Amino acid sequence: MDLPPNVFLQQLERGVTLWGCWLGLPDPNVAEIAANAGFDWLLIDHEHAPFELSDVMAHLRAMAPYPVAPMVRPVSGDPALLKKFLEMGVQTFIVPMIDTPEQAQACVDALYYPPTGHRGVGTALARASRWNQVPDYLHKANDEICLIVQAETVTALENLEAILAVDKVHGVFMGPSDLAASMGKIGQGNDPTLMRSCTEAIKKIKAAGKVAGILTAHEELIEKSADAGADFIGIGVDTLLLGEALRQRAASRP
């Protein structure tokens, strides 16, 4: 049995912008419907949505038969939590609220086996290794890990170059909502200064040879981010999409 490849890393080789959706509803039926909708990637939001560990596992299993890349945003970069996600088979992480290179390095330490990092060994209990059925898993797993750190504050932007210099950090994901709050512009997702900060950051990320991503519902920022070279862009959230569809249907009644 071979180690499953990191689908997101494979998609990046296409050299085109990858489009995705945020998942916040813990029902795995939602994950499977989304996995069959045509997105390149789907993110399970453990940070803000009511996911338990078992819910994340169910989502991963629901997506597995489909050619979509699963990602997880954990609630934090706690090494004990990241270890749980690694063992259940998560390969691509977006770790929130990373403001410094030291925090980014701590994520590297948690996600990679030695000598790169300090990930603990527990493959007999891990879905990731198919419970010790993947030959040489311990020597292959690091190659399939993708670490994206999330820049969501003015401090993160000030430290962006240093964060990008951390080895094994594949890229940076922009969080416009929290960045707007950090800039004193909470709730102003289409503020010109905010959008300029995001697009300038994306250009810096790309210039450093790293992967750049963003989530936004604002069409202008979506377009500007794509023009700036963003590798992956989140353009929807399952809760908002469901609510919008339901309201439209209710409004269309005779």
C-alpha positions in Angstrom: 0.0 0.0 0.0 1.5 3.3 -1.1 1.4 6.6 0.9 -1.4 8.8 -0.5 0.1 11.8 -2.3 -0.6 15.3 -1.2 -3.2 16.3 -3.8 -2.8 20.0 -3.1 1.0 19.8 -3.8 0.2 18.0 -7.0 -2.3 20.7 -8.0 0.2 23.4 -7.4 2.4 21.9 -10.2 -0.3 23.0 -12.7 0.8 26.6 -12.2 -2.8 28.0 -12.2 -4.9 29.6 -9.5 -6.7 27.0 -7.5 -10.2 27.7 -6.3 -11.7 26.5 -3.1 -14.4 26.6 -0.5 -14.5 26.8 3.3 -16.3 24.1 5.2 -17.9 24.9 8.6 -20.8 22.5 8.8 -19.7 19.3 10.6 -22.1 16.9 8.7 -19.9 14.8 6.3 -22.7 14.8 3.8 -21.9 18.5 3.3 -18.2 17.6 2.7 -19.1 15.0 0.1 -21.5 17.3 -1.7 -18.8 20.0 -1.8 -16.2 17.5 -2.9 -18.3 16.7 -6.0 -19.0 20.3 -6.8 -15.9 21.1 -8.8 -13.6 23.0 -6.4 -9.9 22.3 -6.4 -9.6 22.3 -2.6 -11.8 22.3 0.5 -10.8 23.6 3.9 -12.1 22.1 7.1 -12.3 25.0 9.6 -11.5 23.6 13.0 -10.7 27.1 14.2 -14.1 28.8 14.1 -16.6 26.0 13.2 -17.9 23.4 15.7 -15.7 20.5 14.5 -14.6 17.8 17.0 -11.7 15.6 16.0 -14.1 12.8 14.9 -15.9 15.3 12.7 -12.7 16.2 10.9 -11.9 12.5 10.4 -15.4 12.0 8.9 -14.9 14.9 6.5 -11.6 13.5 5.3 -13.2 10.1 4.6 -16.1 11.8 2.8 -13.7 13.6 0.5 -11.3 10.8 -0.1 -13.0 9.3 -3.2 -13.0 12.6 -5.0 -10.1 14.5 -6.8 -10.3 17.4 -4.4 -7.5 18.5 -2.0 -8.5 18.5 1.7 -7.0 21.0 4.0 -7.4 21.7 7.7 -7.2 24.9 9.7 -6.6 23.9 13.3 -7.8 26.1 16.1 -4.1 26.7 17.0 -0.6 25.5 16.3 -0.5 23.4 19.5 1.8 20.5 18.7 -0.4 18.0 20.6 -3.3 19.0 18.4 -1.3 19.1 15.2 -0.1 15.6 16.0 -3.7 14.3 16.2 -4.4 15.8 12.8 -1.3 14.3 11.3 -2.1 10.8 12.5 -5.6 11.0 11.1 -4.1 11.8 7.7 -4.1 15.5 7.3 -1.3 16.6 4.9 -2.0 20.3 4.2 -2.4 22.7 7.1 -3.3 26.4 7.3 -2.2 27.4 10.8 -3.9 30.6 12.0 -2.5 33.7 13.7 1.2 33.3 12.9 2.8 36.7 13.6 6.5 35.8 13.9 9.2 33.5 12.4 9.5 31.8 15.7 5.8 30.8 15.6 6.3 29.6 12.1 9.3 27.5 13.1 7.3 26.0 15.9 4.8 24.7 13.3 7.6 23.2 11.3 8.9 21.5 14.4 5.5 20.0 15.2 4.6 18.8 11.7 7.7 17.1 10.5 9.5 13.9 11.7 13.1 14.2 12.7 15.6 15.4 11.7 13.5 18.2 10.2 11.1 18.5 13.1 10.0 16.9 16.3 6.8 15.0 15.3 6.3 12.0 17.6 6.1 8.5 16.2 2.9 6.5 16.6 2.2 4.9 13.3 0.5 1.8 14.6 -2.4 4.0 15.7 -2.4 6.3 12.7 -4.8 6.4 9.7 -2.1 8.3 8.0 0.1 5.2 7.8 -2.9 3.0 7.2 -2.0 1.5 10.7 1.5 0.5 9.7 0.5 -0.8 6.3 2.4 1.9 4.3 5.9 0.7 3.7 8.6 3.1 4.9 6.0 5.6 6.0 8.4 7.3 8.5 10.8 8.2 5.7 8.2 9.3 3.2 5.7 11.3 5.3 7.6 14.6 5.4 7.6 14.8 1.6 3.8 15.0 1.6 3.4 17.7 4.3 2.4 21.2 3.2 2.5 23.9 5.8 0.8 27.2 5.1 0.8 29.8 7.8 -1.8 32.5 8.1 -1.0 36.2 8.2 -3.8 38.0 9.9 -2.3 41.0 11.7 -0.3 44.1 11.0 2.5 42.4 13.0 2.5 39.5 10.7 2.9 41.8 7.7 5.8 43.6 9.4 7.4 40.2 9.9 6.4 38.7 6.5 9.9 38.5 5.0 11.3 36.7 8.1 8.3 34.3 8.2 8.9 33.5 4.5 12.5 32.7 5.2 11.6 29.8 7.5 12.5 26.6 5.8 9.7 24.1 5.2 7.0 26.8 5.4 5.5 26.3 1.9 3.6 29.6 1.9 1.4 32.2 3.6 -2.4 32.6 3.5 -3.8 36.1 3.9 -6.7 36.5 6.4 -8.4 39.8 5.4 -11.1 39.8 8.1 -8.7 39.7 11.0 -6.2 41.9 9.2 -8.9 44.5 8.8 -9.6 44.3 12.5 -5.9 44.6 13.2 -5.8 47.7 11.0 -8.7 49.3 12.8 -11.0 48.6 9.9 -13.1 45.7 11.3 -15.8 44.5 9.0 -14.4 46.6 6.1 -13.4 43.7 3.8 -13.4 46.0 0.7 -11.4 48.8 2.2 -8.8 50.0 -0.4 -5.9 50.1 2.1 -6.8 46.5 3.2 -6.9 45.3 -0.3 -3.7 46.9 -1.2 -2.0 45.4 1.8 -3.2 41.9 0.8 -2.2 42.2 -2.8 1.2 43.6 -1.9 1.7 40.8 0.6 0.8 38.2 -2.1 3.4 39.7 -4.4 6.1 39.5 -1.7 5.1 35.9 -1.0 5.4 35.0 -4.7 8.7 36.8 -5.0 10.1 34.7 -2.2 9.2 31.6 -4.1 6.5 30.6 -1.7 2.8 29.8 -2.1 0.2 32.6 -1.6 -3.4 32.2 -0.7 -6.4 34.2 0.5 -10.1 33.8 1.4 -12.5 36.6 0.5 -16.1 37.1 -0.5 -15.4 40.5 -2.2 -15.2 40.2 -6.0 -12.7 43.1 -6.3 -10.3 41.5 -3.9 -10.7 38.1 -5.6 -9.8 39.7 -8.9 -6.9 41.7 -7.5 -5.5 38.6 -5.7 -5.6 36.5 -8.8 -3.9 39.3 -10.7 -1.2 39.5 -8.0 -0.4 35.8 -8.6 -2.3 34.1 -5.7 -1.9 30.3 -6.0 -5.1 29.5 -4.3 -8.2 31.5 -3.4 -11.2 30.7 -1.3 -14.3 32.0 -2.8 -17.1 30.5 -0.7 -18.2 29.3 2.7 -20.7 26.4 3.0 -22.8 28.1 5.6 -23.1 31.3 3.6 -23.8 29.5 0.4 -26.5 27.4 1.9 -28.1 30.4 3.6 -28.1 32.3 0.3 -29.6 29.5 -1.6 -32.3 29.0 1.0 -33.2 32.7 1.0 -33.4 32.8 -2.7 -35.6 29.8 -2.8 -37.9 31.1 -0.1 -38.1 34.5 -2.0 -39.1 32.7 -5.2 -42.3 31.2 -3.9 -45.5 32.1 -5.7 
